[in-house]
């Protein structure tokens, strides 16, 4: 059975979008997923399923969360090998900003099209840069994430698809913990 890595968007950020990870693991197990693990409270999940399609796994998790928590949670699924490849690609990408800028990976739900790619690279006069790496986005920010202009809803609008961002340190930790490198 295939192993899947799921990334939930915008959970546990405030009192109205709480998703307790221990309870989520139990509910995913009851829904037929096995070997369910989570990493920190931001919605990083590893699980095994008979489903081979990432889109079907995404839909199953989204449906479970909507029924249980009564709010939509866009979910992005990758294979362990895809996460390992993404980490290698990001680590091989030279920084665009000065040393010390923070790097994030924004996992994309859908395709980041050609026009979106151009829009994402048009931020030359800000302390932020982005570029598409595979099907996801590498984001560099030389300020605080919560004050960045090229993050959150704006980044998602430019990309034309739902996104969920993770600090590169978290991506590396997940790769070391769950990928088949």
N, C-alpha and C positions, 0 to 999 in steps of 0.2 A: 504494500500500500504506500502511496506517495506521502512524503512529508511536505507540509506547507508552512510558510511563515506569513502571518497576517499582521498588518499594521492598521490600527484603528485611528481614525481622525477625530481629534478634539474630544477626548474623554478625560475625565478627572481634572478638568480645568476650572471648575467652579461647582457650586452646590447643585446646579440643575442638570449636570451631565456626568453624574457619578456612575461608574461601572466598577464595582468591587471585583478585583481580579480573582480572588479565591472563589467567589460565587460564580464568576464567569467560567472558570475552569470546570466547576461542577456542572453547569448548564451545558457547556459544550460537550462534556462527556455523556450527559444524558441524551444529547442530540445525535450521538453516534460517533463523535470524534474520539480518537484515542491518543494516548501519550501527550496530553495537553499540558503545556508549560507556558508561563508568562514571565516577562522580565520587566521589572519596575512597574510603575503604575500608569504608564502612558499608553498602554494598549499594544504591547508587542507580544505576539502569541506564536508558539510553535505547536503544531498538531498534525496528527496523521488521520487520513480519511480514505475511504474507498473511492471518493470522487477524484478523478484525475484532472478535471477542468478547474483552473484557478477561478474562472468566472463563477462557476457553480459554488465553489467554496466561499467566495466573497458574498454571493447572494444568500447562502445559508446562514452565514454569520450575521449579515445585515438584518435578515428576517428575524433571527433569534433575538438580536438586540432591540429591534423595533417592538416586538411583542413583549419582551421582558421589561425594558426601560422606557418605552413609549417615546423614543426619539430616534431619528435616523443617525446612523454612524457609518459614513463611507468607509469601506474596508479595502485595502490594497493587499493582494497576495502575491508572494514570490516563492520560488523554490529555494532551498538552501544553496544550490549551485548558482542561481541567479544572484543571490545576495553576495556570495563569495566573489563572483565576477564583477559585480558593481563595486565592491570594496577595492578590489585590485585596480579597476579603472579609475576610481576617484583618487586612490593613493598615487597613481601614476600621473595624475593631472597637476601640472604646475599651478601654484597659487596665482591668482590675478591681483590680489591685494597684498599689502605689506604683511610681513610676518606678524603673527599675533591675531590676525583676523580669524574669527570662528568659521568653521565649515559645517554645513548641514546637508543632509540628503533629503529631498522632498520626493517621496514615492508618489508616482502618478497613477491614478485609476485608469485613465484612458490614454490615448496617444497624444503626445505633444506635437502638434502639426508644424509645418514649415513656417507659417505666419507667426505662430506662437514662439517658435525658436528665435525669430528675428526680434520680436518684442521683448523677449527675456534678456537679450544681450544689449539692449539699447540704454542701459543705465551707466554710462561712462562717467557721469559727473556726480555720482553718489558714492558713499562708502559701502556699497553693496554691488555684488556681481553674481551672475548666474550663467550656467550653461547646461545644456542637455547632455547627459551621460547615459547612453543606452536609452531606456524608456523613462528614466527618472531625471531629476534636476539636482545639480550640485549648486549650492547657494553659499556664497562667502559674504560675511557681514563684519564690518569693522566698527560695530557699535552694538548696542543691546538688541537682542532679537525682537523684543516686544515694541521697540521704537523704530525698527527698520521699515523703510518704505516698500521694499521689495520682499515682503514676507506675508504670510497669512492670506487674507482674502484677495489682496492685490496680486500676489504671486499666482494664486489659483485662477483669477480672472485672465491674467496674461497667458497662462498655460492652456486655458480652455478645458480644464479637467480637474476634478477634485484631487487634492494633494494632502499629504500628511508629512510633516518634517520631523527629522530626528537629527540630533547632534551627531557629528561624525564619530565621536567617542562612543556613543551608544551603538551606532552601526557596526563599529569594529568589535565591540563587546558581543553583540548578537552574532556576528560572523564567527567569532572564536567559540561561542557557546553552541551554535546550532548549524553551522554550515559544514559542508563536506569539502574542505580545502585540501 
